[in-house]
């Protein structure tokens, strides 16, 4: 009986849980940035900032779908998402004046490091099994029984 319950609680189609969690987080980011883009455009904050927020929403949604599907092109979307996050944070910070420049720089650093970490994680997780090796960075070593 417990075996039936255990097999029924596994993720759909054998999908790892981290893919589902990242999908939900990035889809939430896409909704948040889309709403912020609408508010920025409607509130007269500027079309440049509204466009940056809209690009963030678009890239976050594409990244979420790529992660959910397990595609390798998601690595490019993570780079585009990181660039749009950093660029928009800097443009908003510098548009607000000198007092907001340093917080904008620190936010950009955190966003950039977060996206770089996500890129490295996805590059490792989405690599083909033969390229991963047995936990070694250099890949699998020579086969001792091949002599």
C-alpha positions as CSV (number, residue, x, y, z in Angstrom):
1,X,0.0,0.0,0.0
2,X,2.8,2.4,0.9
3,X,4.5,1.7,-2.5
4,X,1.3,2.8,-4.3
5,X,1.2,6.0,-2.4
6,X,4.8,6.7,-2.9
7,X,4.7,6.2,-6.6
8,X,1.6,8.4,-6.9
9,X,3.3,11.3,-5.1
10,X,6.2,11.6,-7.6
11,X,6.3,14.6,-9.9
12,X,4.6,14.3,-13.2
13,X,6.6,12.6,-15.9
14,X,9.6,12.2,-13.6
15,X,10.3,15.9,-13.6
16,X,12.6,17.0,-10.8
17,X,11.1,19.1,-8.1
18,X,13.6,21.9,-8.7
19,X,12.3,22.5,-12.2
20,X,8.8,23.0,-10.9
21,X,9.9,25.3,-8.1
22,X,12.0,27.4,-10.4
23,X,9.1,27.6,-12.9
24,X,6.7,28.9,-10.2
25,X,9.3,31.4,-8.9
26,X,10.1,32.7,-12.4
27,X,6.4,32.8,-13.5
28,X,5.7,34.8,-10.3
29,X,8.6,37.2,-11.2
30,X,7.1,37.5,-14.7
31,X,3.7,38.5,-13.4
32,X,5.2,40.9,-10.9
33,X,7.4,42.7,-13.5
34,X,4.5,42.8,-15.9
35,X,2.3,44.5,-13.4
36,X,5.2,46.9,-12.5
37,X,5.6,47.7,-16.2
38,X,2.0,48.6,-16.5
39,X,2.1,50.8,-13.4
40,X,5.3,52.5,-14.7
41,X,3.8,53.2,-18.1
42,X,0.4,54.3,-16.7
43,X,2.0,56.3,-13.9
44,X,4.2,58.3,-16.3
45,X,7.5,56.9,-15.0
46,X,8.9,56.8,-18.5
47,X,8.7,54.5,-21.4
48,X,12.3,53.4,-21.1
49,X,11.8,52.0,-17.6
50,X,8.4,50.6,-18.5
51,X,10.0,48.8,-21.5
52,X,12.8,47.5,-19.3
53,X,10.3,46.1,-16.9
54,X,8.3,44.6,-19.8
55,X,11.4,42.9,-21.1
56,X,12.1,41.5,-17.7
57,X,8.6,40.0,-17.7
58,X,9.1,38.5,-21.1
59,X,12.5,37.0,-20.3
60,X,11.3,35.6,-17.0
61,X,8.4,33.9,-18.7
62,X,10.6,32.5,-21.4
63,X,13.1,31.3,-18.8
64,X,10.4,29.7,-16.8
65,X,9.1,27.8,-19.8
66,X,12.5,26.7,-20.8
67,X,13.3,25.4,-17.3
68,X,10.0,23.5,-17.2
69,X,10.6,21.9,-20.5
70,X,14.3,21.3,-19.8
71,X,15.7,22.9,-22.9
72,X,19.3,24.1,-23.3
73,X,18.3,27.4,-24.8
74,X,17.2,28.5,-21.4
75,X,20.9,29.4,-20.7
76,X,20.6,32.2,-23.2
77,X,17.4,33.4,-21.6
78,X,19.0,33.4,-18.2
79,X,21.7,35.7,-19.6
80,X,19.1,38.0,-21.2
81,X,17.0,38.0,-18.0
82,X,20.1,38.9,-15.9
83,X,21.1,41.7,-18.4
84,X,17.6,43.2,-18.3
85,X,17.4,43.0,-14.5
86,X,20.7,44.7,-14.0
87,X,20.1,47.3,-16.7
88,X,16.7,48.2,-15.4
89,X,17.9,48.4,-11.8
90,X,20.7,50.7,-12.9
91,X,18.5,52.9,-15.1
92,X,15.9,53.3,-12.3
93,X,18.6,54.0,-9.7
94,X,20.4,56.6,-11.8
95,X,17.1,58.2,-12.9
96,X,16.3,58.9,-9.2
97,X,19.5,60.8,-8.6
98,X,22.8,60.5,-6.8
99,X,21.2,59.3,-3.5
100,X,19.9,56.2,-5.2
101,X,23.0,55.4,-7.3
102,X,24.8,53.3,-4.7
103,X,21.7,51.2,-3.8
104,X,21.2,50.6,-7.5
105,X,24.8,49.4,-7.9
106,X,24.5,47.0,-5.0
107,X,21.1,45.7,-6.3
108,X,22.7,45.2,-9.7
109,X,25.5,43.3,-8.1
110,X,23.1,41.0,-6.3
111,X,21.0,40.5,-9.3
112,X,24.0,39.7,-11.5
113,X,25.4,37.2,-9.1
114,X,22.0,35.5,-8.6
115,X,21.6,35.1,-12.4
116,X,25.2,33.9,-12.8
117,X,24.5,31.3,-10.1
118,X,21.3,30.2,-11.8
119,X,23.2,30.0,-15.1
120,X,25.9,27.8,-13.6
121,X,23.4,25.6,-11.9
122,X,21.3,25.1,-15.1
123,X,24.4,24.5,-17.2
124,X,25.3,21.6,-14.9
125,X,21.8,20.2,-14.5
126,X,20.8,20.4,-18.2
127,X,24.1,19.0,-19.5
128,X,23.9,15.6,-21.2
129,X,24.6,12.7,-18.8
130,X,27.8,11.7,-20.6
131,X,29.2,15.2,-20.2
132,X,28.5,15.3,-16.5
133,X,30.9,12.6,-15.6
134,X,30.9,10.9,-12.2
135,X,30.9,14.1,-10.2
136,X,34.2,15.3,-11.5
137,X,34.7,18.6,-13.2
138,X,37.1,17.0,-15.8
139,X,34.6,14.2,-16.5
140,X,35.1,10.5,-16.1
141,X,38.6,9.2,-15.8
142,X,40.1,6.3,-17.7
143,X,38.5,3.0,-17.3
144,X,40.8,0.8,-15.2
145,X,39.5,-2.4,-16.8
146,X,40.3,-1.2,-20.3
147,X,43.9,-2.5,-20.3
